[in-house]
């Protein structure tokens, strides 16, 4: 299956929306999108996984690498997900402790209003 990648701005966050499977074959397109956003000076990124059917260790590695990349600029990389099967991967691996977790883009907008 292919991976569809799109980006949009929500407040001061760049939201990277993924649809499909994130695996060893498709993860490079996610990596390129994150690198491109950071090169453009976008250090607040949220990756929307609500329409992801499958996420493997390669995809997790790209997300962790993206987090390290934005942290070099005092940025953040959050995960938007309301799907239990995908959230379970983050819980099992302990990654819920290092990523900001959001249920929707509305929470991103809400966090901007509070700031």
Secondary structure, DSSP 8 states (H G I E B T S, - for coil): --EEEEEEEETTEEEEEEEEEESTTTHHHHHHHHHHHHHTT--EEEEEEEEEEEE-HHHHHHHHHHHHHHHTTT-EEEEE---HHHHHHHHHHTGGGTSEEESSHHHHHHHHHH-
